[in-house]
Amino acid sequence: MTTAIRWFWYASPHTFFPVARTLARWCAVAAALFAIAGLYVGFLVAPTDAQQGEAYRIIFIHVPAAWMSMFLYLVMAFWAAMGFAFNTRLSGMMASAIAPTGALFTFIALWTGALWGKPTWGTYWVWDARLTSELILLFLYLGFMALKAAIDDPRRSDRAGAVLAIVGAVNVPIIYYSVQWWNTLHQGASVSMTRAPSMAAAMFTGMILMALAFWMYSIAVILMRVRCIIMERE
């Protein structure tokens, strides 16, 4: 009972505000350390790919960014749904804070994918199922931010944004399973929860370290941004 009450206590913007500052600092430090380690392993330790040569090393940025773009959207939709269902102020603030970071990682995934596609496919862009659905994800992030900015009242803004976020969540499994559902140029997943990774151990380690760096960065930036939103609203 005490634990439950404690969680509800942190759900208040005023009590969450100082906690967010402490967590953001620690996550920022962790992000820097993971990024240094990940870049070192990815660019200096991991072997050269037999088929793609050195061009494949863009996966250490591209793949973790793509993972974060989908994961952050689901987290954003979760917070938006919590705010819609329970009318909690902090939930809408968290969803608003997540959207810009999610949009950033979606853009990075598309941009690095285009750079990787040129030497691999011979073109920067094709209307591939995976690429197209990822582009739609970027538009969903931008639409969410634009919709919330267009409504002055925070409560109405949060509820309208929540509807868009929840409906748009259906695009995430489409992105993930697109290479299985359709015949696409995009390669299948190299990392799966049900089988061993189809890459060298150093490659896998570098990718996971960069994913942790992006994760810690996201938490730090989102918490700093939600503090700004709290100060604006409260």
C-alpha positions in Angstrom: 0.0 0.0 0.0 2.9 2.4 0.8 4.5 1.6 -2.5 1.4 2.4 -4.4 0.9 5.7 -2.6 4.5 6.6 -3.3 4.0 6.0 -7.1 0.9 8.3 -7.0 2.9 10.9 -5.1 5.5 11.0 -7.9 2.7 11.3 -10.5 2.3 14.9 -9.4 4.2 17.4 -11.6 5.5 19.3 -8.5 6.9 16.2 -6.9 8.3 14.7 -10.1 10.1 18.0 -11.0 13.2 17.5 -8.8 13.3 13.8 -9.4 13.5 14.4 -13.1 16.5 16.6 -12.7 18.5 14.0 -10.8 17.5 11.2 -13.2 18.4 13.3 -16.2 21.9 14.0 -14.9 22.7 10.4 -14.3 21.2 9.3 -17.6 23.2 12.0 -19.5 26.4 10.7 -18.0 25.4 7.1 -18.8 24.6 8.1 -22.4 28.0 9.6 -22.9 29.8 6.6 -21.6 27.8 4.1 -23.6 28.2 6.2 -26.7 32.0 6.3 -26.3 32.1 2.6 -25.8 29.7 1.9 -28.6 31.5 4.0 -31.2 34.8 2.5 -30.2 33.6 -1.0 -30.6 31.6 -0.3 -33.7 34.2 1.7 -35.7 37.5 0.3 -34.3 36.9 -3.2 -33.0 34.2 -4.7 -35.1 35.5 -6.5 -38.2 34.9 -5.4 -41.8 31.8 -6.9 -43.4 32.6 -9.5 -46.1 29.9 -8.2 -48.5 29.4 -4.5 -47.7 32.9 -3.6 -46.6 33.2 -0.6 -44.3 29.9 0.9 -45.4 28.0 -1.4 -43.1 29.3 0.5 -40.0 26.4 2.9 -40.4 24.3 0.2 -38.8 25.7 1.3 -35.4 23.8 4.6 -35.8 20.9 3.5 -38.1 19.6 0.4 -36.4 19.6 1.8 -32.8 17.9 5.0 -34.1 15.3 2.9 -35.9 14.6 0.9 -32.7 14.3 4.1 -30.6 11.9 5.7 -33.2 9.4 2.8 -32.8 9.9 2.3 -29.0 9.5 6.0 -28.2 6.3 6.2 -30.2 4.8 3.4 -28.2 5.9 5.0 -25.0 4.4 8.3 -26.1 1.2 6.6 -27.0 1.2 4.9 -23.6 1.5 8.2 -21.7 -1.0 9.8 -24.0 -3.5 7.0 -23.3 -2.9 7.2 -19.6 -3.6 10.9 -19.7 -6.7 10.4 -21.8 -8.0 7.6 -19.5 -7.2 9.1 -16.1 -7.0 12.8 -16.9 -3.5 13.1 -15.3 -1.5 16.2 -16.0 1.9 14.6 -16.0 0.9 12.0 -18.5 0.1 14.6 -21.2 3.3 16.5 -20.4 5.4 13.3 -20.8 3.8 12.5 -24.2 4.6 16.1 -25.3 8.2 15.7 -24.1 8.8 12.4 -25.9 7.5 13.5 -29.4 10.5 15.7 -30.4 13.0 13.1 -29.5 11.1 10.4 -31.2 10.9 12.5 -34.3 14.6 13.1 -34.2 15.4 9.4 -34.1 13.0 8.7 -36.9 14.7 11.4 -39.0 18.1 9.9 -38.2 16.9 6.4 -39.1 15.6 7.6 -42.4 18.7 9.8 -43.2 21.3 7.1 -42.3 19.2 4.5 -44.1 19.4 6.6 -47.2 23.2 6.9 -46.9 23.4 3.1 -46.4 21.0 2.5 -49.3 23.2 4.2 -51.9 26.1 1.8 -51.8 23.9 -1.2 -51.0 20.9 -0.7 -53.3 22.4 1.9 -55.7 19.8 4.6 -54.7 19.1 6.7 -51.7 15.4 6.0 -51.6 12.8 3.5 -52.8 9.2 3.3 -51.8 9.9 0.2 -49.9 7.4 -1.0 -47.3 9.8 -0.5 -44.4 11.0 2.9 -45.6 7.5 4.1 -46.4 6.0 3.1 -43.0 9.0 4.7 -41.2 8.4 7.9 -43.1 4.7 7.7 -42.0 6.0 7.4 -38.5 7.9 10.7 -38.9 4.7 12.4 -40.1 2.8 11.0 -37.1 5.3 12.5 -34.7 5.2 15.9 -36.6 1.4 15.7 -36.8 1.2 15.0 -33.0 3.4 18.0 -32.2 1.5 20.3 -34.7 -1.9 19.3 -33.4 -0.9 20.0 -29.8 0.6 23.3 -30.7 -2.5 24.4 -32.6 -4.7 24.1 -29.4 -4.2 26.6 -26.7 -6.0 24.9 -23.9 -3.5 22.2 -22.4 -6.3 19.8 -21.4 -7.9 19.8 -24.8 -4.5 19.7 -26.5 -3.5 16.6 -24.5 -6.8 14.8 -25.3 -6.6 15.6 -29.0 -3.0 14.5 -29.2 -3.8 11.3 -27.3 -6.3 10.2 -29.9 -3.8 10.7 -32.7 -1.0 9.0 -30.8 -3.2 6.0 -30.0 -4.5 5.5 -33.5 -1.0 6.0 -35.0 0.4 3.2 -32.8 -0.9 0.7 -35.3 1.9 1.8 -37.7 4.6 0.5 -35.3 3.9 -3.2 -35.9 3.5 -2.5 -39.6 7.1 -1.1 -39.6 8.5 -4.1 -37.6 6.8 -6.8 -39.6 6.9 -5.1 -43.0 9.9 -7.2 -44.2 8.0 -10.4 -43.4 4.6 -9.4 -44.7 5.8 -7.9 -48.1 8.6 -8.6 -50.5 10.9 -5.7 -49.8 14.4 -4.6 -50.6 15.1 -3.9 -46.9 16.9 -6.8 -45.2 15.4 -8.8 -42.4 16.2 -8.3 -38.7 19.8 -9.2 -37.7 18.8 -9.3 -34.0 15.8 -11.2 -32.8 14.5 -12.3 -29.4 13.9 -15.9 -30.7 17.3 -16.7 -32.2 20.9 -15.9 -32.0 22.1 -12.7 -33.8 23.3 -13.3 -37.4 26.4 -11.1 -36.9 29.8 -11.2 -35.3 29.9 -10.8 -31.5 31.8 -7.4 -31.8 29.2 -6.1 -34.2 26.3 -7.1 -31.9 28.1 -5.6 -28.9 28.7 -2.3 -30.6 25.0 -2.1 -31.7 23.7 -2.9 -28.2 26.0 -0.3 -26.6 24.8 2.4 -29.1 21.2 1.4 -28.4 21.8 1.8 -24.7 23.5 5.2 -25.4 20.4 6.3 -27.4 18.1 5.0 -24.7 19.9 6.9 -21.9 20.1 10.1 -24.1 16.4 9.9 -24.7 15.6 9.6 -21.0 17.8 12.5 -20.1 16.5 14.8 -22.8 12.9 13.9 -22.3 13.2 14.5 -18.5 14.8 17.9 -19.1 12.1 18.8 -21.6 9.3 17.7 -19.3 10.8 19.9 -16.6 10.5 22.9 -19.0 6.9 21.9 -19.8 6.1 21.7 -16.1 7.5 25.2 -15.5 5.4 26.6 -18.4 2.2 25.0 -17.3 2.5 25.1 -13.5 
